[in-house]
């Protein structure tokens, strides 16, 4: 009986050691976050064009009626600005409340690139 208990303890020790090793390796791995990147040149003209179009979308009946949160209105405005850019950049991992939007310049680049043909 004593040898069975000792064997069980040894197996449990190995299991716990393996678990601790797995947890340590998991914590040391850096999370990678990737999304399509579009070049964006921050000029007064590009910023003004983006802000003008964004304001227009925010004031649209679709987006202005959203009262749940600021982030929901932001999502709505970005989808309104460019559904295809939104889909490529945000759809797989939508913006969350409090998140720093590291994808905004890429979205602006995509938007400017795709709206150049329509710009006056």
N, C-alpha and C positions, 0 to 999 in steps of 0.2 A: 504494500500500500504506500509506504514511504517513497519508494522509487517512482511510483505513478504520479504522486504529488510533485516530486522533484522534476520529473519529466514535463509535467503540465506547467510548472513554474518556469522552466527553461524555455518552453515554447512561447509562453506568454511574454517573457523577457525579450525574446527575439522579435516577436510581433510588435511590441511597444517600441523597440529600438528601430525597427523598419519604419514604423509610423512617424517617429520623431525625425528620422532622416528624410522622409518624404515631405514632411511639413517644412523642414529647413530649406530644402531645395525649392519648394513652391514659393516661399517667401523671398528667396534670392532672385527669382526670375522677374525680369522687368516686363510689365505689361506693354504690349505693343498696340498702338492705336493707329490704324491707317485709314486713309480716305483719299479719294481722287483730289489731286492738287492742280489748280489752275493758276497760272501766273496773274498777278494783279499789280498794276502800277498805280500807286496812290497819288493821283493828281487832283487838283481842285475841280477840274471838269468831270472826272470819273466819280468823285465823291458827291458832287452836286447832282449828277445824273442819278446815281444810286439812291441818294436821300429823297430826291423828288419822286422817283418811282415807288420807293418804299412807303413814303407818306401817302401816296395815292392808294396803294394797296391797303394800308392800315385804315384809311378812311372809307374804304369800300364797304358796302352793306354786309358783305360776307364776314370780313374781319372785324369791323367796328362793333358788331353785335356779340362778339365773344367776350364774355365777362369773367370767365373762370380764372384766368391768370395772365400775367404779362407774357409768359413764355408761350402760352397757347396763341396769343395774338401775334407774337413774333413768328411762330411756326406758320401761321396762316398767311402772314405777309410774305414770307419767303416762298411759300408754295405759289402764291399769287404772282410774285415777281418772275419766277421761272420754275414751272413744275418739273422740267427735265433736270435742271441743276439741283433742285431740292431732292429729287429722287436719287440722283447720283451721290450727293454729299451727305444728306441727313437721313434718308429713309431707313437705312439699316440700323442706325443708332441715333434716334431723335434727341434733340436738345432737351435737357432736363433743367428744372428749376435750380438756380444757383450755379449751374455749370458755366465755366469760362469757355466761350465759344472760340476755340482755336481754328475752327473751319470757316469763319466769316470771310477772311480775305480770299480764300479759295472760292467761296460762293460768289463773292463780288467779281472775281476774275472770270468765273464761268458766266455769270450774268452779263457782264460787260461784253465778253467775247460773243455771246449768243444774241445780244441785243444790238450789236453794232450795225447790223444790216437794217434794223428798224429805226435807228436814231436819226433825228432830223439833222 
